[in-house]
Amino acid sequence: MDIEEVANKVTLKDLRPIAKEHGIRTSCVKKIDIVRQLPEEVLEELARK
């Protein structure tokens, strides 16, 4: 699944805790930017949801 598709599928409310676990800043950042910084394993897991 494409990164943009994952970003469209997942809400920011669901994405924030996952980003914080991986040390990604979440304030003043677009959702697509957070998704781009996530590891591949996490993106695959999000795509399955």
Secondary structure, DSSP 4 states (H G I P E B T S, - for coil): --HHHHHHHS-HHHHHHHHHHTT---TT--HHHHHHHS-HHHHHHHHH-
